[in-house]
């Protein structure tokens, strides 16, 4: 099912939570709505679900205007952060619930409901636990039950709101891999909200990065990470450092020091962004030179914070773990990959 959000605005007590947002979601894709708190990502998800109505604009499911349709009419599967399971029902009863409450005309026979629920419990790797209650399951298992319940109604669109936010890091990693496998097997059009960049980069076919009620960039994880369209996206997706620089006749300067990198166009004040791993150690005047302020291990590398220009600027770079740099030692480096944005 294709979903099209067209020029949607949403106000709460005249406060705009979304500003003229448009987004095309392709049938069968898994798209992440990514952004900090207050960016509008959950509001957009609730509008797609039918839990909120747009102040203006329209939402289409296929060619049908669904803007005024209810959640039930849109046939939405929704998975919340805190599971929202019925505590007094067994796991099997929870998964079966959406089918049992359908109108009699569209309700499958009891035997078919049980068969479908058992198949889904097998799909989410919970076979044999159908007689247990939610309180007898781990957090990760409960979230799998919530997903099975959402899938049971054969939704046109599956929506997930911070689905792993209440789980610890190891369980989150396991469930991310599992959810990707489930998506590839079922092929549902899926939209999930997260503020976790690693989660979005690992799971999604495309990212929709949001800030202050607007869409900053939509693209594949590789496109958004490697070619961010704005300073916000560069700073929000992955680790990065930012320096105020000046472009003069194609060369980039930090204060009175040339950096040994060139700018194809532009002139005057700019912002230089680069990632800690996208640097090379160099010798000579045309480089960034800093003093080690702090150092810590990050996986198989050492993340070093450098003070540049007498501590007026700080950046982070990654070094081999066995690099001899100690506190207050000097390091010269140059970004291998970087992006320049005009200063605003």
Secondary structure, 3 states (H helix, E strand, C coil): CCEEEEEEEEEECCEEEEEEEEEEECCCCEEEEECCCCCCHHHHHHHHHCCCCCCEEEEEECCEECCCCCHHHHCEEEECCCCCCCCCCEHHHHHHHHHHCCCCCCCCCHHHHHHHHHHHHHHCCCCCCCCCEHHHCCHHHHHHHHHHHHHHCCCCEEEEECCCCCCCHHHHHHHHHHHHHHHHHHCCEEEEEECCHHHHHHHCCEEEEEECCEEEEEECHHHHHHCCCCHHHHHHCCCCEEEEEEEECCEEEECCEEEEEECCCCCEEEEEEECCCCEEECCCCCCEEEEEEEEEEECCEEEEEEEECCCCEEEEEEEECCCCCCCCCEEEEEECCCEEEECC
